[in-house]
Amino acid sequence: MKKYRCIICGYIYDPEQGDPDNGVEPGTSFDDLPEDWVCPICGASKEDFEVFE
């Protein structure tokens, strides 16, 4: 699964780890995140993320 980076603060969303502190189970792809999910560091929306290679 692809990782995604917040273009505002640089946080990397790794689907293998998820975001358990915010209710996102490990194995959740970026596309399957809730629409209201935000960056846990800066609060940016999903639109502010790009694929991280």
C-alpha positions, 0 to 999 in steps of 0.5 A: 500500500502507498504511503501519503505525506502531508504537504503542510507538516510532512507527516507520513500516513503509513497504511500498515500502521494506520492511525490508532490514536484516532480510531484508524486500524492498521491496514486501512488504505488512505482511500478508505480513511473517513472523509473527515479524517485530518492529519494528526499533527497539523489538522490538515485535510486529506486533500493536503496529502500527496503520494509519498514514494 
